[in-house]
Amino acid sequence: MDTSTPSGRLRFHMFGAFDEFLRELIVEGTLEGLASARASGRVGGRPAALNAHEAEMARARYEMKGDDGKRRYTVQQIADRLGVSRATIYRHLDPDKPVSA
């Protein structure tokens, strides 16, 4: 396609407009599908790594103190016990961030 001529530039812009239109149709259909799924009670996304009981157990272990006044369990020990990453434990320990478990 030669974009140095007026007809080449017109063709280039028309192809771009068609592609943009098709993309918008795809986005619109995707959003409608997600809204329909939510309305029927389905929720997408990855399942939570910890349920409410496990999150509470992690918080309790984190707050336990040993005889020396230091934390009894490290975050890594808690994560290993529950089979999750340290980041997951920190995410559940953050009091400012709501966690839906």
SVG drawing of the C-alpha trace seen along z (x, -y; Angstrom):
<svg xmlns="http://www.w3.org/2000/svg" viewBox="-29 -13 43 40">
<polyline fill="none" stroke="black" stroke-width="0.4" points="0.0,0.0 1.5,-3.3 0.7,-6.0 2.4,-8.7 -0.7,-9.1 -4.1,-10.4 -5.9,-7.1 -3.3,-5.1 -3.8,-7.3 -7.6,-7.0 -7.3,-3.2 -5.0,-3.2 -7.3,-5.4 -10.3,-3.3 -8.6,0.0 -7.7,-1.6 -11.3,-2.8 -12.7,0.7 -10.2,2.3 -11.1,-0.2 -14.8,0.5 -14.3,4.2 -12.3,3.9 -15.0,1.8 -17.6,4.4 -15.5,7.1 -15.0,5.0 -18.8,4.3 -19.6,8.0 -17.1,9.0 -18.5,6.5 -22.1,7.6 -21.1,11.2 -19.4,10.4 -22.4,8.4 -24.7,11.3 -22.5,13.8 -22.5,11.6 -26.3,11.2 -26.7,15.0 -24.4,15.3 -21.2,16.4 -18.0,14.8 -14.8,15.0 -11.2,14.9 -8.9,17.2 -10.2,18.9 -8.9,17.5 -5.8,19.2 -6.9,19.0 -10.4,19.4 -11.6,17.3 -10.5,19.9 -7.0,20.2 -6.6,16.4 -7.6,16.1 -5.2,18.9 -2.4,17.1 -3.2,13.9 -3.2,15.7 0.1,17.4 1.6,14.1 0.6,12.3 1.9,15.1 4.9,14.1 7.6,16.5 9.1,16.4 11.7,13.9 9.0,11.4 9.8,11.9 7.4,13.4 7.1,17.1 6.6,17.9 8.1,16.2 5.9,15.3 7.8,18.0 6.9,20.6 3.3,19.6 3.3,19.7 4.9,23.1 2.4,24.5 -0.6,23.2 1.0,24.1 0.9,20.5 3.4,17.8 4.7,15.1 2.9,12.5 -0.4,14.2 0.2,14.1 1.2,10.4 -1.9,9.7 -4.1,11.3 -2.3,9.6 -2.7,6.1 -5.4,4.4 -6.1,1.7 -6.8,4.0 -10.1,5.9 -9.7,9.6 -12.6,11.5 -12.1,15.0"/>
</svg>
